[in-house]
Amino acid sequence: MVLALEAELQNILYNLKYSKLDSAIKDIKVMTAKYQQLASDGNQNIAPTISKFIDEMEYLYMEAIKIKYEYYVKKEAEGVE
């Protein structure tokens, strides 16, 4: 699951462009909701732990998106392609 989350984050980061912050944040929320559903459908003994992990990862992924977006904003301001 961790590898799948990471792969999806890398895909979102790869597709992030200057004007697509809201779309990337929405994609993160959709992605984590999908994995929350998988966790709740799976082993109920570990579901709370996995759910907590996914919540924490969502926050970190949002921060990664914001950092990458700030990079694009600064890059655009400098006029660098």
C-alpha positions in Angstrom: 0.0 0.0 0.0 2.8 2.4 0.8 4.4 1.8 -2.5 1.1 2.4 -4.3 0.6 5.7 -2.4 4.1 6.8 -3.2 3.7 6.0 -6.9 0.4 7.9 -7.1 2.0 10.9 -5.3 4.9 10.9 -7.8 2.4 10.9 -10.6 0.5 13.9 -9.1 3.8 15.7 -8.6 4.9 15.0 -12.1 1.7 16.4 -13.5 1.7 19.5 -11.2 2.0 22.7 -13.2 1.9 26.4 -12.3 -1.9 26.8 -12.5 -3.0 23.4 -11.1 -2.6 23.5 -7.3 -6.3 23.1 -6.6 -6.5 20.1 -9.0 -3.4 18.5 -7.3 -4.9 18.9 -3.8 -8.2 17.4 -5.0 -6.2 14.5 -6.5 -4.5 13.9 -3.2 -7.8 13.9 -1.3 -9.4 11.5 -3.9 -6.3 9.2 -3.7 -6.3 9.0 0.1 -10.1 8.5 0.2 -9.6 5.5 -2.1 -7.0 4.0 0.2 -9.1 4.8 3.3 -11.9 2.8 1.7 -9.5 -0.1 1.0 -8.3 0.0 4.6 -11.8 -0.1 5.9 -12.7 -3.1 3.6 -9.6 -5.0 4.7 -8.5 -6.5 8.0 -10.4 -4.8 10.7 -7.7 -5.5 13.3 -5.3 -3.2 11.5 -7.8 -0.8 9.8 -7.5 1.9 12.5 -3.7 1.9 12.3 -3.7 2.0 8.5 -6.4 4.8 8.5 -4.3 6.9 10.9 -1.2 6.3 8.7 -3.1 7.4 5.6 -4.4 10.5 7.3 -0.8 11.4 8.3 0.4 10.7 4.8 -2.3 12.9 3.3 -1.0 15.9 5.3 2.6 15.2 4.2 1.5 14.8 0.6 -0.3 18.1 0.7 2.9 19.7 2.0 4.9 18.1 -0.8 2.4 19.5 -3.3 2.6 23.0 -1.8 6.4 23.0 -1.8 6.5 21.9 -5.4 3.9 24.5 -6.3 5.9 27.2 -4.6 8.8 26.1 -6.8 6.7 26.6 -9.9 5.5 30.0 -8.7 9.1 31.2 -8.2 10.2 29.7 -11.4 7.4 31.5 -13.2 8.3 34.8 -11.5 11.9 34.5 -12.6 10.8 33.8 -16.2 12.8 30.5 -16.3 11.4 27.7 -18.3 
